[in-house]
Amino acid sequence: MSNFVKELQSAAMEMPGETAVECEEPMTFSQLWSATDSFAGGLQDREITTGDRVAVHTSDPRSFLIAVYGTLRAGCVPVTLPACYENRAVRRVLSETEAKALVTDSSPIMSLLTSSEALRVAVTVDTDTRMGVSLSSLLEDGSMNGSNSRTGIDVVRRPDDAPGSIAYIDRDDAAYGGRADKEPLAVVHTHATLAAAATAGASLRREVTDSADGDRESHCSGLPLSNPIEFMYGANATLADGGRYHPIAEPDSETIRSLIVTADIDRTFLTPEQYRDLRASDLSTEEYDLTVVESTPTAIGGQSGDTGDADRLFGLPETGLTHRRTPDDIESGTIGTPLSDVRARVLERADGDELAVAGPALMDGYFERPALTDEATETLDEAHWIATGVPVQSRNDEIVLATESDAARAASTR
């Protein structure tokens, strides 16, 4: 029995006064942990208990982290939604997951409340509170009992294979938003997966040889927290390891550039487009540890020189981060070097071979999509594999990206 936030608790107990989240309202580890206590208490006050689902639809990083970690602390399952989801998609998610609570910065929320029979409370973030309770009020009251003293909510233990998160994927992404039915799609991760991804994310950091903070890592990201890659390998990995997390609420190129230049940051995750914008500016990208993260099947590949000397990390919400790709890999078209404990292979398909991966941080499956889960997963050599949809072929014992002509030739021979 475990719960990922036990890792966060350890960091909070070891360095309560250190800054954990560096944003408009910075939070120390003690403040963050106290806020999760209040949030979990607020859920319990409303009889939202172990295994219940809590939808989190906010672009504010501070509120997002409090809500998700507080939900996990109560033994509930956070359901994260991309900020781009509009009310129609949010209503679909609430109905599909039967979420008991919703944390949102959407307005108005009346249609959300009336569309879900399971929903008990809407927690609003910087928006109209007439039909719900504000997050600030919940945090003020959530961990107080009748004697006006703290309840001290314990971390609710959960089995390693119990759902730890349900993460909906950005529908605007070409790889997922192009689905004919346009339905919201989510991946499910277990508590064991959350822990494995955080460990892997912490191992990706560079060596810190001389720092006033000792071994503390500082990480910021242009990826939204609703992206499972960023949440699991960025926020979770940094905070569980006692590092300082710099979320970027509005990741335009000028904001990212300003933060990178003015703050003491060891590692930064960027999308390929954000990195190209920074290279086009007067920022000397060679001076900073900038990592390009490819997190959709359509993003992998790139063009020679478009990331300069920066490495790329490739992964999907379904698989977690799986490969590190150097400029030489991009030049040669190879898939790159698998990360620790990750294996890769070529799956033969009728319409062209594709990349499959096995590792410790794979999704448990798509939420409420058994046919799609069966299509994407295979058990081979007693291992669980996820098909990525990335067209590849084996060449001289290396896995290389397939071109359209390669795929056409392969299909014609079958």
Secondary structure, DSSP 8 states (H G I E B T S, - for coil): -B-THHHHHHHHHH-TTSEEE-SSS-EEHHHHHHHHHHHHHHHHHTT--TT-EEEEE-S-HHHHHHHHHHHHHTT-EEEE--TT--HHHHHHHHHHHT-SEEEE--S--HHHHHH-SS--EEEESSS--TTSEEHHHHHHHTTB-TTSSB-------B-TTSEEEEEE--TTSHHHHT-TT----EEEEEHHHHHHHHHHHHHTS----S-TTTT--EEEESS-TTSHHHIIIIIHHHHHTT-EEEE-SS--HHHHHHHHHHS--SEEEE-HHHHHHHHHTT--GGGS-EEEEE-STTTSS--TTTTTT--EEEEETTTEEEEEE-HHHHHHTB--EE-TT-EEEEE--TT--EEEEE-TT--SEETT-HHHHHHHEEEETTEEEEEEEEEEEEETTEEEE--HHHHHHHHHT-
